């Protein structure tokens, strides 16, 4: 199932996407060309490499320009939970 998500993301390399992510508790939006996907690790949009999950950064969603959801982390309600590194490690295991 998760493999399908990565396959779907990979099939959109070269296309413009919207990426919603959190750095600490601050919501960010990056719009640009999806350049690379490293399964379970990160995506590269324009010249920015963003990890899927980390102690102070996480991707909430990646959406195509046609509003198709390519990736959604349903565990992320807001960025505040990522301030706690043990919470990030716990969610990595699920």
PDB file with one MODEL, atoms N, CA, C and O in Angstrom:
MODEL        1
ATOM      1  N   UNK A   1       0.812  -1.185   0.000  1.00  0.00           N
ATOM      2  CA  UNK A   1       0.000   0.000   0.000  1.00  0.00           C
ATOM      3  C   UNK A   1       0.868   1.267   0.000  1.00  0.00           C
ATOM      4  O   UNK A   1       0.690   2.136  -0.853  1.00  0.00           O
ATOM      5  N   UNK A   2       1.807   1.376   0.953  1.00  0.00           N
ATOM      6  CA  UNK A   2       2.684   2.545   0.981  1.00  0.00           C
ATOM      7  C   UNK A   2       3.570   2.582  -0.259  1.00  0.00           C
ATOM      8  O   UNK A   2       3.936   3.657  -0.735  1.00  0.00           O
ATOM      9  N   UNK A   3       3.915   1.403  -0.781  1.00  0.00           N
ATOM     10  CA  UNK A   3       4.714   1.349  -2.009  1.00  0.00           C
ATOM     11  C   UNK A   3       3.972   2.031  -3.153  1.00  0.00           C
ATOM     12  O   UNK A   3       4.591   2.671  -4.003  1.00  0.00           O
ATOM     13  N   UNK A   4       2.645   1.894  -3.176  1.00  0.00           N
ATOM     14  CA  UNK A   4       1.838   2.551  -4.205  1.00  0.00           C
ATOM     15  C   UNK A   4       1.965   4.065  -4.118  1.00  0.00           C
ATOM     16  O   UNK A   4       1.989   4.751  -5.140  1.00  0.00           O
ATOM     17  N   UNK A   5       2.045   4.581  -2.906  1.00  0.00           N
ATOM     18  CA  UNK A   5       2.201   6.025  -2.714  1.00  0.00           C
ATOM     19  C   UNK A   5       3.517   6.489  -3.318  1.00  0.00           C
ATOM     20  O   UNK A   5       3.557   7.493  -4.029  1.00  0.00           O
ATOM     21  N   UNK A   6       4.596   5.761  -3.036  1.00  0.00           N
ATOM     22  CA  UNK A   6       5.890   6.154  -3.584  1.00  0.00           C
ATOM     23  C   UNK A   6       5.922   5.999  -5.098  1.00  0.00           C
ATOM     24  O   UNK A   6       6.509   6.829  -5.792  1.00  0.00           O
ATOM     25  N   UNK A   7       5.300   4.948  -5.615  1.00  0.00           N
ATOM     26  CA  UNK A   7       5.208   4.784  -7.070  1.00  0.00           C
ATOM     27  C   UNK A   7       4.445   5.945  -7.684  1.00  0.00           C
ATOM     28  O   UNK A   7       4.826   6.463  -8.733  1.00  0.00           O
ATOM     29  N   UNK A   8       3.361   6.352  -7.023  1.00  0.00           N
ATOM     30  CA  UNK A   8       2.568   7.473  -7.518  1.00  0.00           C
ATOM     31  C   UNK A   8       3.379   8.764  -7.508  1.00  0.00           C
ATOM     32  O   UNK A   8       3.354   9.524  -8.476  1.00  0.00           O
ATOM     33  N   UNK A   9       4.098   9.011  -6.414  1.00  0.00           N
ATOM     34  CA  UNK A   9       4.955  10.196  -6.348  1.00  0.00           C
ATOM     35  C   UNK A   9       6.010  10.170  -7.451  1.00  0.00           C
ATOM     36  O   UNK A   9       6.217  11.162  -8.150  1.00  0.00           O
ATOM     37  N   UNK A  10       6.668   9.032  -7.598  1.00  0.00           N
ATOM     38  CA  UNK A  10       7.723   8.900  -8.606  1.00  0.00           C
ATOM     39  C   UNK A  10       7.182   9.156 -10.005  1.00  0.00           C
ATOM     40  O   UNK A  10       7.879   9.727 -10.845  1.00  0.00           O
ATOM     41  N   UNK A  11       5.962   8.744 -10.261  1.00  0.00           N
ATOM     42  CA  UNK A  11       5.377   8.949 -11.593  1.00  0.00           C
ATOM     43  C   UNK A  11       5.108  10.427 -11.883  1.00  0.00           C
ATOM     44  O   UNK A  11       4.844  10.793 -13.028  1.00  0.00           O
ATOM     45  N   UNK A  12       5.175  11.279 -10.852  1.00  0.00           N
ATOM     46  CA  UNK A  12       4.948  12.707 -11.027  1.00  0.00           C
ATOM     47  C   UNK A  12       6.244  13.515 -11.061  1.00  0.00           C
ATOM     48  O   UNK A  12       6.207  14.746 -11.082  1.00  0.00           O
ATOM     49  N   UNK A  13       7.380  12.834 -11.066  1.00  0.00           N
ATOM     50  CA  UNK A  13       8.654  13.554 -11.181  1.00  0.00           C
ATOM     51  C   UNK A  13       8.637  14.359 -12.479  1.00  0.00           C
ATOM     52  O   UNK A  13       8.248  13.865 -13.537  1.00  0.00           O
ATOM     53  N   UNK A  14       9.068  15.606 -12.363  1.00  0.00           N
ATOM     54  CA  UNK A  14       9.077  16.511 -13.504  1.00  0.00           C
ATOM     55  C   UNK A  14       7.842  17.398 -13.572  1.00  0.00           C
ATOM     56  O   UNK A  14       7.777  18.322 -14.383  1.00  0.00           O
ATOM     57  N   UNK A  15       6.859  17.113 -12.716  1.00  0.00           N
ATOM     58  CA  UNK A  15       5.634  17.907 -12.703  1.00  0.00           C
ATOM     59  C   UNK A  15       5.636  18.874 -11.520  1.00  0.00           C
ATOM     60  O   UNK A  15       6.333  18.657 -10.528  1.00  0.00           O
ATOM     61  N   UNK A  16       4.854  19.935 -11.637  1.00  0.00           N
ATOM     62  CA  UNK A  16       4.715  20.877 -10.542  1.00  0.00           C
ATOM     63  C   UNK A  16       3.793  20.291  -9.472  1.00  0.00           C
ATOM     64  O   UNK A  16       2.780  19.661  -9.777  1.00  0.00           O
ATOM     65  N   UNK A  17       4.170  20.516  -8.213  1.00  0.00           N
ATOM     66  CA  UNK A  17       3.398  20.030  -7.073  1.00  0.00           C
ATOM     67  C   UNK A  17       3.359  21.105  -5.995  1.00  0.00           C
ATOM     68  O   UNK A  17       4.112  22.077  -6.026  1.00  0.00           O
ATOM     69  N   UNK A  18       2.457  20.898  -5.041  1.00  0.00           N
ATOM     70  CA  UNK A  18       2.380  21.732  -3.837  1.00  0.00           C
ATOM     71  C   UNK A  18       2.727  20.831  -2.663  1.00  0.00           C
ATOM     72  O   UNK A  18       2.154  19.753  -2.508  1.00  0.00           O
ATOM     73  N   UNK A  19       3.651  21.268  -1.852  1.00  0.00           N
ATOM     74  CA  UNK A  19       4.073  20.485  -0.685  1.00  0.00           C
ATOM     75  C   UNK A  19       3.791  21.296   0.573  1.00  0.00           C
ATOM     76  O   UNK A  19       4.301  22.403   0.745  1.00  0.00           O
ATOM     77  N   UNK A  20       2.966  20.723   1.451  1.00  0.00           N
ATOM     78  CA  UNK A  20       2.681  21.330   2.752  1.00  0.00           C
ATOM     79  C   UNK A  20       3.527  20.583   3.772  1.00  0.00           C
ATOM     80  O   UNK A  20       3.425  19.363   3.900  1.00  0.00           O
ATOM     81  N   UNK A  21       4.354  21.314   4.492  1.00  0.00           N
ATOM     82  CA  UNK A  21       5.217  20.692   5.490  1.00  0.00           C
ATOM     83  C   UNK A  21       5.372  21.617   6.676  1.00  0.00           C
ATOM     84  O   UNK A  21       5.042  22.801   6.608  1.00  0.00           O
ATOM     85  N   UNK A  22       5.876  21.068   7.757  1.00  0.00           N
ATOM     86  CA  UNK A  22       6.085  21.832   8.975  1.00  0.00           C
ATOM     87  C   UNK A  22       7.565  21.836   9.325  1.00  0.00           C
ATOM     88  O   UNK A  22       8.240  20.808   9.263  1.00  0.00           O
ATOM     89  N   UNK A  23       8.049  22.999   9.690  1.00  0.00           N
ATOM     90  CA  UNK A  23       9.357  23.137  10.328  1.00  0.00           C
ATOM     91  C   UNK A  23       9.036  23.594  11.741  1.00  0.00           C
ATOM     92  O   UNK A  23       8.541  24.701  11.954  1.00  0.00           O
ATOM     93  N   UNK A  24       9.326  22.725  12.706  1.00  0.00           N
ATOM     94  CA  UNK A  24       8.881  22.919  14.094  1.00  0.00           C
ATOM     95  C   UNK A  24       7.370  23.055  14.070  1.00  0.00           C
ATOM     96  O   UNK A  24       6.689  22.122  13.644  1.00  0.00           O
ATOM     97  N   UNK A  25       6.826  24.162  14.502  1.00  0.00           N
ATOM     98  CA  UNK A  25       5.372  24.296  14.505  1.00  0.00           C
ATOM     99  C   UNK A  25       4.875  25.273  13.438  1.00  0.00           C
ATOM    100  O   UNK A  25       3.727  25.715  13.484  1.00  0.00           O
ATOM    101  N   UNK A  26       5.731  25.604  12.486  1.00  0.00           N
ATOM    102  CA  UNK A  26       5.373  26.572  11.465  1.00  0.00           C
ATOM    103  C   UNK A  26       5.042  25.872  10.140  1.00  0.00           C
ATOM    104  O   UNK A  26       5.881  25.193   9.548  1.00  0.00           O
ATOM    105  N   UNK A  27       3.806  26.057   9.701  1.00  0.00           N
ATOM    106  CA  UNK A  27       3.342  25.458   8.454  1.00  0.00           C
ATOM    107  C   UNK A  27       3.973  26.189   7.267  1.00  0.00           C
ATOM    108  O   UNK A  27       4.011  27.418   7.219  1.00  0.00           O
ATOM    109  N   UNK A  28       4.463  25.400   6.318  1.00  0.00           N
ATOM    110  CA  UNK A  28       5.123  25.942   5.137  1.00  0.00           C
ATOM    111  C   UNK A  28       4.437  25.404   3.878  1.00  0.00           C
ATOM    112  O   UNK A  28       3.861  24.317   3.895  1.00  0.00           O
ATOM    113  N   UNK A  29       4.502  26.162   2.806  1.00  0.00           N
ATOM    114  CA  UNK A  29       4.009  25.713   1.510  1.00  0.00           C
ATOM    115  C   UNK A  29       5.099  25.955   0.487  1.00  0.00           C
ATOM    116  O   UNK A  29       5.616  27.064   0.358  1.00  0.00           O
ATOM    117  N   UNK A  30       5.441  24.900  -0.238  1.00  0.00           N
ATOM    118  CA  UNK A  30       6.427  25.006  -1.308  1.00  0.00           C
ATOM    119  C   UNK A  30       5.749  24.534  -2.582  1.00  0.00           C
ATOM    120  O   UNK A  30       5.229  23.420  -2.644  1.00  0.00           O
ATOM    121  N   UNK A  31       5.757  25.380  -3.589  1.00  0.00           N
ATOM    122  CA  UNK A  31       5.209  25.028  -4.899  1.00  0.00           C
ATOM    123  C   UNK A  31       6.367  24.992  -5.876  1.00  0.00           C
ATOM    124  O   UNK A  31       7.135  25.947  -5.983  1.00  0.00           O
ATOM    125  N   UNK A  32       6.486  23.881  -6.587  1.00  0.00           N
ATOM    126  CA  UNK A  32       7.571  23.779  -7.553  1.00  0.00           C
ATOM    127  C   UNK A  32       7.600  22.421  -8.214  1.00  0.00           C
ATOM    128  O   UNK A  32       6.689  21.609  -8.055  1.00  0.00           O
ATOM    129  N   UNK A  33       8.663  22.192  -8.958  1.00  0.00           N
ATOM    130  CA  UNK A  33       8.827  20.969  -9.724  1.00  0.00           C
ATOM    131  C   UNK A  33       9.371  19.844  -8.847  1.00  0.00           C
ATOM    132  O   UNK A  33      10.398  19.996  -8.185  1.00  0.00           O
ATOM    133  N   UNK A  34       8.668  18.719  -8.854  1.00  0.00           N
ATOM    134  CA  UNK A  34       9.131  17.528  -8.142  1.00  0.00           C
ATOM    135  C   UNK A  34      10.293  16.946  -8.934  1.00  0.00           C
ATOM    136  O   UNK A  34      10.123  16.503 -10.071  1.00  0.00           O
ATOM    137  N   UNK A  35      11.473  16.951  -8.326  1.00  0.00           N
ATOM    138  CA  UNK A  35      12.681  16.512  -9.035  1.00  0.00           C
ATOM    139  C   UNK A  35      13.130  15.109  -8.661  1.00  0.00           C
ATOM    140  O   UNK A  35      13.738  14.416  -9.476  1.00  0.00           O
ATOM    141  N   UNK A  36      12.834  14.676  -7.419  1.00  0.00           N
ATOM    142  CA  UNK A  36      13.296  13.354  -7.008  1.00  0.00           C
ATOM    143  C   UNK A  36      12.483  12.867  -5.816  1.00  0.00           C
ATOM    144  O   UNK A  36      11.967  13.664  -5.032  1.00  0.00           O
ATOM    145  N   UNK A  37      12.378  11.554  -5.692  1.00  0.00           N
ATOM    146  CA  UNK A  37      11.725  10.914  -4.553  1.00  0.00           C
ATOM    147  C   UNK A  37      12.649   9.812  -4.059  1.00  0.00           C
ATOM    148  O   UNK A  37      13.011   8.917  -4.823  1.00  0.00           O
ATOM    149  N   UNK A  38      13.031   9.867  -2.796  1.00  0.00           N
ATOM    150  CA  UNK A  38      13.780   8.795  -2.160  1.00  0.00           C
ATOM    151  C   UNK A  38      12.817   8.138  -1.174  1.00  0.00           C
ATOM    152  O   UNK A  38      12.508   8.697  -0.122  1.00  0.00           O
ATOM    153  N   UNK A  39      12.350   6.943  -1.532  1.00  0.00           N
ATOM    154  CA  UNK A  39      11.333   6.262  -0.735  1.00  0.00           C
ATOM    155  C   UNK A  39      11.673   6.260   0.747  1.00  0.00           C
ATOM    156  O   UNK A  39      12.804   5.974   1.138  1.00  0.00           O
ATOM    157  N   UNK A  40      10.688   6.579   1.556  1.00  0.00           N
ATOM    158  CA  UNK A  40      10.770   6.593   3.017  1.00  0.00           C
ATOM    159  C   UNK A  40      11.694   7.670   3.566  1.00  0.00           C
ATOM    160  O   UNK A  40      11.809   7.805   4.784  1.00  0.00           O
ATOM    161  N   UNK A  41      12.352   8.438   2.712  1.00  0.00           N
ATOM    162  CA  UNK A  41      13.335   9.389   3.202  1.00  0.00           C
ATOM    163  C   UNK A  41      12.972  10.839   2.889  1.00  0.00           C
ATOM    164  O   UNK A  41      12.778  11.636   3.807  1.00  0.00           O
ATOM    165  N   UNK A  42      12.877  11.192   1.600  1.00  0.00           N
ATOM    166  CA  UNK A  42      12.717  12.605   1.274  1.00  0.00           C
ATOM    167  C   UNK A  42      12.226  12.805  -0.158  1.00  0.00           C
ATOM    168  O   UNK A  42      12.198  11.880  -0.970  1.00  0.00           O
ATOM    169  N   UNK A  43      11.843  14.040  -0.429  1.00  0.00           N
ATOM    170  CA  UNK A  43      11.536  14.464  -1.790  1.00  0.00           C
ATOM    171  C   UNK A  43      12.382  15.695  -2.091  1.00  0.00           C
ATOM    172  O   UNK A  43      12.775  16.432  -1.187  1.00  0.00           O
ATOM    173  N   UNK A  44      12.651  15.902  -3.359  1.00  0.00           N
ATOM    174  CA  UNK A  44      13.345  17.105  -3.784  1.00  0.00           C
ATOM    175  C   UNK A  44      12.385  17.883  -4.671  1.00  0.00           C
ATOM    176  O   UNK A  44      11.938  17.395  -5.709  1.00  0.00           O
ATOM    177  N   UNK A  45      12.077  19.094  -4.244  1.00  0.00           N
ATOM    178  CA  UNK A  45      11.215  19.988  -4.998  1.00  0.00           C
ATOM    179  C   UNK A  45      12.038  21.236  -5.281  1.00  0.00           C
ATOM    180  O   UNK A  45      12.577  21.862  -4.368  1.00  0.00           O
ATOM    181  N   UNK A  46      12.126  21.586  -6.549  1.00  0.00           N
ATOM    182  CA  UNK A  46      13.061  22.634  -6.980  1.00  0.00           C
ATOM    183  C   UNK A  46      14.446  22.233  -6.471  1.00  0.00           C
ATOM    184  O   UNK A  46      14.946  21.167  -6.830  1.00  0.00           O
ATOM    185  N   UNK A  47      15.061  23.056  -5.654  1.00  0.00           N
ATOM    186  CA  UNK A  47      16.379  22.713  -5.110  1.00  0.00           C
ATOM    187  C   UNK A  47      16.317  22.407  -3.618  1.00  0.00           C
ATOM    188  O   UNK A  47      17.347  22.382  -2.944  1.00  0.00           O
ATOM    189  N   UNK A  48      15.102  22.172  -3.097  1.00  0.00           N
ATOM    190  CA  UNK A  48      14.922  21.889  -1.673  1.00  0.00           C
ATOM    191  C   UNK A  48      14.673  20.402  -1.444  1.00  0.00           C
ATOM    192  O   UNK A  48      13.806  19.801  -2.077  1.00  0.00           O
ATOM    193  N   UNK A  49      15.443  19.821  -0.534  1.00  0.00           N
ATOM    194  CA  UNK A  49      15.255  18.429  -0.151  1.00  0.00           C
ATOM    195  C   UNK A  49      14.523  18.423   1.192  1.00  0.00           C
ATOM    196  O   UNK A  49      15.022  18.963   2.179  1.00  0.00           O
ATOM    197  N   UNK A  50      13.332  17.807   1.223  1.00  0.00           N
ATOM    198  CA  UNK A  50      12.496  17.816   2.415  1.00  0.00           C
ATOM    199  C   UNK A  50      12.280  16.380   2.875  1.00  0.00           C
ATOM    200  O   UNK A  50      11.772  15.561   2.109  1.00  0.00           O
ATOM    201  N   UNK A  51      12.657  16.057   4.119  1.00  0.00           N
ATOM    202  CA  UNK A  51      12.423  14.694   4.618  1.00  0.00           C
ATOM    203  C   UNK A  51      10.941  14.457   4.903  1.00  0.00           C
ATOM    204  O   UNK A  51      10.216  15.380   5.276  1.00  0.00           O
ATOM    205  N   UNK A  52      10.499  13.212   4.725  1.00  0.00           N
ATOM    206  CA  UNK A  52       9.123  12.868   5.053  1.00  0.00           C
ATOM    207  C   UNK A  52       8.861  13.047   6.543  1.00  0.00           C
ATOM    208  O   UNK A  52       7.784  13.486   6.947  1.00  0.00           O
ATOM    209  N   UNK A  53       9.871  12.696   7.364  1.00  0.00           N
ATOM    210  CA  UNK A  53       9.683  12.775   8.818  1.00  0.00           C
ATOM    211  C   UNK A  53      11.029  13.009   9.481  1.00  0.00           C
ATOM    212  O   UNK A  53      12.048  12.456   9.067  1.00  0.00           O
ATOM    213  N   UNK A  54      11.017  13.831  10.507  1.00  0.00           N
ATOM    214  CA  UNK A  54      12.212  14.114  11.283  1.00  0.00           C
ATOM    215  C   UNK A  54      11.807  14.745  12.594  1.00  0.00           C
ATOM    216  O   UNK A  54      10.624  15.012  12.802  1.00  0.00           O
ATOM    217  N   UNK A  55      12.752  14.995  13.489  1.00  0.00           N
ATOM    218  CA  UNK A  55      12.414  15.523  14.812  1.00  0.00           C
ATOM    219  C   UNK A  55      11.829  16.935  14.777  1.00  0.00           C
ATOM    220  O   UNK A  55      11.077  17.296  15.682  1.00  0.00           O
ATOM    221  N   UNK A  56      12.143  17.735  13.779  1.00  0.00           N
ATOM    222  CA  UNK A  56      11.597  19.099  13.745  1.00  0.00           C
ATOM    223  C   UNK A  56      11.059  19.472  12.373  1.00  0.00           C
ATOM    224  O   UNK A  56      10.782  20.642  12.112  1.00  0.00           O
ATOM    225  N   UNK A  57      10.910  18.492  11.500  1.00  0.00           N
ATOM    226  CA  UNK A  57      10.384  18.759  10.164  1.00  0.00           C
ATOM    227  C   UNK A  57       9.615  17.525   9.693  1.00  0.00           C
ATOM    228  O   UNK A  57      10.013  16.390   9.957  1.00  0.00           O
ATOM    229  N   UNK A  58       8.518  17.767   8.999  1.00  0.00           N
ATOM    230  CA  UNK A  58       7.757  16.661   8.425  1.00  0.00           C
ATOM    231  C   UNK A  58       6.869  17.163   7.293  1.00  0.00           C
ATOM    232  O   UNK A  58       6.431  18.314   7.280  1.00  0.00           O
ATOM    233  N   UNK A  59       6.623  16.279   6.358  1.00  0.00           N
ATOM    234  CA  UNK A  59       5.721  16.591   5.259  1.00  0.00           C
ATOM    235  C   UNK A  59       4.319  16.173   5.654  1.00  0.00           C
ATOM    236  O   UNK A  59       4.097  15.040   6.082  1.00  0.00           O
ATOM    237  N   UNK A  60       3.376  17.088   5.510  1.00  0.00           N
ATOM    238  CA  UNK A  60       1.961  16.774   5.739  1.00  0.00           C
ATOM    239  C   UNK A  60       1.345  16.199   4.465  1.00  0.00           C
ATOM    240  O   UNK A  60       0.679  15.164   4.502  1.00  0.00           O
ATOM    241  N   UNK A  61       1.573  16.883   3.327  1.00  0.00           N
ATOM    242  CA  UNK A  61       0.975  16.416   2.080  1.00  0.00           C
ATOM    243  C   UNK A  61       1.733  16.934   0.872  1.00  0.00           C
ATOM    244  O   UNK A  61       2.400  17.967   0.915  1.00  0.00           O
ATOM    245  N   UNK A  62       1.605  16.174  -0.208  1.00  0.00           N
ATOM    246  CA  UNK A  62       2.104  16.591  -1.513  1.00  0.00           C
ATOM    247  C   UNK A  62       0.927  16.449  -2.459  1.00  0.00           C
ATOM    248  O   UNK A  62       0.317  15.385  -2.557  1.00  0.00           O
ATOM    249  N   UNK A  63       0.618  17.528  -3.149  1.00  0.00           N
ATOM    250  CA  UNK A  63      -0.595  17.601  -3.953  1.00  0.00           C
ATOM    251  C   UNK A  63      -0.227  18.039  -5.367  1.00  0.00           C
ATOM    252  O   UNK A  63       0.574  18.955  -5.556  1.00  0.00           O
ATOM    253  N   UNK A  64      -0.819  17.378  -6.354  1.00  0.00           N
ATOM    254  CA  UNK A  64      -0.619  17.779  -7.737  1.00  0.00           C
ATOM    255  C   UNK A  64      -1.293  19.115  -7.998  1.00  0.00           C
ATOM    256  O   UNK A  64      -2.148  19.549  -7.226  1.00  0.00           O
ATOM    257  N   UNK A  65      -0.912  19.754  -9.073  1.00  0.00           N
ATOM    258  CA  UNK A  65      -1.491  21.058  -9.405  1.00  0.00           C
ATOM    259  C   UNK A  65      -2.969  20.939  -9.767  1.00  0.00           C
ATOM    260  O   UNK A  65      -3.684  21.941  -9.782  1.00  0.00           O
ATOM    261  N   UNK A  66      -3.429  19.726 -10.057  1.00  0.00           N
ATOM    262  CA  UNK A  66      -4.856  19.484 -10.306  1.00  0.00           C
ATOM    263  C   UNK A  66      -5.582  19.098  -9.013  1.00  0.00           C
ATOM    264  O   UNK A  66      -6.723  18.637  -9.047  1.00  0.00           O
ATOM    265  N   UNK A  67      -4.907  19.290  -7.870  1.00  0.00           N
ATOM    266  CA  UNK A  67      -5.418  18.995  -6.526  1.00  0.00           C
ATOM    267  C   UNK A  67      -5.544  17.507  -6.206  1.00  0.00           C
ATOM    268  O   UNK A  67      -6.227  17.137  -5.251  1.00  0.00           O
ATOM    269  N   UNK A  68      -4.894  16.653  -6.993  1.00  0.00           N
ATOM    270  CA  UNK A  68      -4.822  15.230  -6.676  1.00  0.00           C
ATOM    271  C   UNK A  68      -3.850  15.038  -5.516  1.00  0.00           C
ATOM    272  O   UNK A  68      -2.720  15.524  -5.562  1.00  0.00           O
ATOM    273  N   UNK A  69      -4.287  14.331  -4.478  1.00  0.00           N
ATOM    274  CA  UNK A  69      -3.412  14.073  -3.333  1.00  0.00           C
ATOM    275  C   UNK A  69      -2.454  12.941  -3.699  1.00  0.00           C
ATOM    276  O   UNK A  69      -2.874  11.808  -3.937  1.00  0.00           O
ATOM    277  N   UNK A  70      -1.166  13.264  -3.739  1.00  0.00           N
ATOM    278  CA  UNK A  70      -0.138  12.287  -4.072  1.00  0.00           C
ATOM    279  C   UNK A  70       0.426  11.621  -2.821  1.00  0.00           C
ATOM    280  O   UNK A  70       0.814  10.453  -2.851  1.00  0.00           O
ATOM    281  N   UNK A  71       0.468  12.372  -1.726  1.00  0.00           N
ATOM    282  CA  UNK A  71       0.983  11.860  -0.455  1.00  0.00           C
ATOM    283  C   UNK A  71       0.277  12.613   0.660  1.00  0.00           C
ATOM    284  O   UNK A  71       0.124  13.832   0.586  1.00  0.00           O
ATOM    285  N   UNK A  72      -0.153  11.901   1.689  1.00  0.00           N
ATOM    286  CA  UNK A  72      -0.765  12.539   2.843  1.00  0.00           C
ATOM    287  C   UNK A  72      -0.362  11.773   4.098  1.00  0.00           C
ATOM    288  O   UNK A  72      -0.587  10.567   4.200  1.00  0.00           O
ATOM    289  N   UNK A  73       0.233  12.480   5.044  1.00  0.00           N
ATOM    290  CA  UNK A  73       0.592  11.884   6.326  1.00  0.00           C
ATOM    291  C   UNK A  73      -0.538  12.183   7.300  1.00  0.00           C
ATOM    292  O   UNK A  73      -0.607  13.275   7.863  1.00  0.00           O
ATOM    293  N   UNK A  74      -1.419  11.216   7.497  1.00  0.00           N
ATOM    294  CA  UNK A  74      -2.601  11.426   8.336  1.00  0.00           C
ATOM    295  C   UNK A  74      -2.260  11.580   9.822  1.00  0.00           C
ATOM    296  O   UNK A  74      -3.110  11.998  10.607  1.00  0.00           O
ATOM    297  N   UNK A  75      -1.034  11.248  10.212  1.00  0.00           N
ATOM    298  CA  UNK A  75      -0.622  11.420  11.606  1.00  0.00           C
ATOM    299  C   UNK A  75      -0.358  12.880  11.948  1.00  0.00           C
ATOM    300  O   UNK A  75      -0.375  13.255  13.120  1.00  0.00           O
ATOM    301  N   UNK A  76      -0.119  13.696  10.946  1.00  0.00           N
ATOM    302  CA  UNK A  76       0.245  15.094  11.186  1.00  0.00           C
ATOM    303  C   UNK A  76      -1.017  15.949  11.202  1.00  0.00           C
ATOM    304  O   UNK A  76      -1.644  16.175  10.167  1.00  0.00           O
ATOM    305  N   UNK A  77      -1.375  16.414  12.381  1.00  0.00           N
ATOM    306  CA  UNK A  77      -2.506  17.337  12.513  1.00  0.00           C
ATOM    307  C   UNK A  77      -1.997  18.771  12.492  1.00  0.00           C
ATOM    308  O   UNK A  77      -2.620  19.660  11.911  1.00  0.00           O
ATOM    309  N   UNK A  78      -0.863  18.977  13.130  1.00  0.00           N
ATOM    310  CA  UNK A  78      -0.160  20.262  13.095  1.00  0.00           C
ATOM    311  C   UNK A  78       1.298  19.978  13.393  1.00  0.00           C
ATOM    312  O   UNK A  78       1.657  18.856  13.750  1.00  0.00           O
ATOM    313  N   UNK A  79       2.121  20.967  13.250  1.00  0.00           N
ATOM    314  CA  UNK A  79       3.552  20.755  13.408  1.00  0.00           C
ATOM    315  C   UNK A  79       4.039  20.636  14.828  1.00  0.00           C
ATOM    316  O   UNK A  79       5.166  20.194  15.050  1.00  0.00           O
ATOM    317  N   UNK A  80       3.231  21.016  15.800  1.00  0.00           N
ATOM    318  CA  UNK A  80       3.692  21.051  17.188  1.00  0.00           C
ATOM    319  C   UNK A  80       4.142  19.679  17.689  1.00  0.00           C
ATOM    320  O   UNK A  80       5.080  19.588  18.481  1.00  0.00           O
ATOM    321  N   UNK A  81       3.477  18.606  17.233  1.00  0.00           N
ATOM    322  CA  UNK A  81       3.849  17.278  17.715  1.00  0.00           C
ATOM    323  C   UNK A  81       5.253  16.868  17.283  1.00  0.00           C
ATOM    324  O   UNK A  81       5.837  15.948  17.855  1.00  0.00           O
ATOM    325  N   UNK A  82       5.789  17.542  16.288  1.00  0.00           N
ATOM    326  CA  UNK A  82       7.128  17.185  15.792  1.00  0.00           C
ATOM    327  C   UNK A  82       8.222  17.871  16.585  1.00  0.00           C
ATOM    328  O   UNK A  82       9.405  17.644  16.332  1.00  0.00           O
ATOM    329  N   UNK A  83       7.844  18.706  17.541  1.00  0.00           N
ATOM    330  CA  UNK A  83       8.854  19.305  18.412  1.00  0.00           C
ATOM    331  C   UNK A  83       9.433  18.272  19.359  1.00  0.00           C
ATOM    332  O   UNK A  83      10.528  18.462  19.890  1.00  0.00           O
ATOM    333  N   UNK A  84       8.720  17.188  19.577  1.00  0.00           N
ATOM    334  CA  UNK A  84       9.149  16.135  20.491  1.00  0.00           C
ATOM    335  C   UNK A  84       9.788  15.004  19.676  1.00  0.00           C
ATOM    336  O   UNK A  84       9.069  14.249  19.023  1.00  0.00           O
ATOM    337  N   UNK A  85      11.119  14.869  19.698  1.00  0.00           N
ATOM    338  CA  UNK A  85      11.794  13.845  18.895  1.00  0.00           C
ATOM    339  C   UNK A  85      11.315  12.425  19.179  1.00  0.00           C
ATOM    340  O   UNK A  85      11.300  11.600  18.266  1.00  0.00           O
ATOM    341  N   UNK A  86      10.927  12.115  20.407  1.00  0.00           N
ATOM    342  CA  UNK A  86      10.473  10.755  20.697  1.00  0.00           C
ATOM    343  C   UNK A  86       9.145  10.469  20.006  1.00  0.00           C
ATOM    344  O   UNK A  86       8.885   9.331  19.614  1.00  0.00           O
ATOM    345  N   UNK A  87       8.305  11.485  19.854  1.00  0.00           N
ATOM    346  CA  UNK A  87       7.028  11.309  19.134  1.00  0.00           C
ATOM    347  C   UNK A  87       7.316  10.998  17.671  1.00  0.00           C
ATOM    348  O   UNK A  87       6.665  10.128  17.093  1.00  0.00           O
ATOM    349  N   UNK A  88       8.266  11.682  17.063  1.00  0.00           N
ATOM    350  CA  UNK A  88       8.630  11.429  15.666  1.00  0.00           C
ATOM    351  C   UNK A  88       9.153  10.016  15.506  1.00  0.00           C
ATOM    352  O   UNK A  88       8.801   9.335  14.543  1.00  0.00           O
ATOM    353  N   UNK A  89       9.987   9.563  16.428  1.00  0.00           N
ATOM    354  CA  UNK A  89      10.523   8.212  16.356  1.00  0.00           C
ATOM    355  C   UNK A  89       9.406   7.175  16.515  1.00  0.00           C
ATOM    356  O   UNK A  89       9.414   6.138  15.852  1.00  0.00           O
ATOM    357  N   UNK A  90       8.460   7.461  17.389  1.00  0.00           N
ATOM    358  CA  UNK A  90       7.342   6.562  17.615  1.00  0.00           C
ATOM    359  C   UNK A  90       6.497   6.434  16.345  1.00  0.00           C
ATOM    360  O   UNK A  90       6.090   5.330  15.982  1.00  0.00           O
ATOM    361  N   UNK A  91       6.231   7.550  15.672  1.00  0.00           N
ATOM    362  CA  UNK A  91       5.403   7.513  14.470  1.00  0.00           C
ATOM    363  C   UNK A  91       6.133   6.897  13.289  1.00  0.00           C
ATOM    364  O   UNK A  91       5.491   6.346  12.394  1.00  0.00           O
ATOM    365  N   UNK A  92       7.453   6.974  13.264  1.00  0.00           N
ATOM    366  CA  UNK A  92       8.221   6.317  12.199  1.00  0.00           C
ATOM    367  C   UNK A  92       7.985   4.828  12.196  1.00  0.00           C
ATOM    368  O   UNK A  92       8.047   4.191  11.144  1.00  0.00           O
ATOM    369  N   UNK A  93       7.713   4.256  13.369  1.00  0.00           N
ATOM    370  CA  UNK A  93       7.567   2.807  13.509  1.00  0.00           C
ATOM    371  C   UNK A  93       6.185   2.319  13.090  1.00  0.00           C
ATOM    372  O   UNK A  93       5.983   1.117  12.918  1.00  0.00           O
ATOM    373  N   UNK A  94       5.230   3.236  12.922  1.00  0.00           N
ATOM    374  CA  UNK A  94       3.858   2.808  12.565  1.00  0.00           C
ATOM    375  C   UNK A  94       3.678   2.735  11.077  1.00  0.00           C
ATOM    376  O   UNK A  94       2.594   2.394  10.603  1.00  0.00           O
TER     377      UNK A  94
ENDMDL
END
